[in-house]
Amino acid sequence: MWIQVTAINRKPGGSFTFRGTLLQPVTLANRNQLNPGTGVAGSGTADNGHVHVLVSGFTVAGANYELLDSGGSNGHSGTGLAVELDPGKLIEVWLASSSVYRRTP
């Protein structure tokens, strides 16, 4: 997924949090899709050019969705390798496994 970063907060040691929007649609397992402009929030770490990201939530039509289980049975839900194509502005993320997000009140 391609994320246009709208806000990023870098911390000492290479960790960061971010907010952004999807640049391209993302097809979901149930044949629905997340459209461009969908809000995305997450965190990550950058170490010697290696970037790992946790996508913690989405905002769709004003409704927030959070990652159901970031630990998951395989420990990879919502996480994946990433590339900062334009540091602080554009991130490409490959999630390591299927991830479930639930609507929050």
MOZI-V167403 format. One record per backbone hydrogen bond with DSSP energy under -1.0 kcal/mol. CO is the residue of the C=O (numbers start at 1). NH is the residue of the N-H. If there is no record, write none. Layout:
CO:NH
CO:NH
//
This chain:
1:93
2:23
3:91
4:21
7:19
9:17
11:14
14:46
15:11
16:44
17:9
18:42
19:6
19:7
20:40
21:4
22:37
26:34
28:31
32:28
34:26
35:38
38:22
39:59
40:20
41:56
41:57
42:18
43:54
44:16
45:52
47:50
50:47
51:82
52:45
53:80
54:43
56:67
57:41
58:65
59:39
60:63
63:60
64:104
65:58
66:102
71:75
76:79
78:55
79:96
80:53
81:94
83:85
83:92
86:89
86:90
89:5
90:86
91:3
92:83
100:68
102:66
//
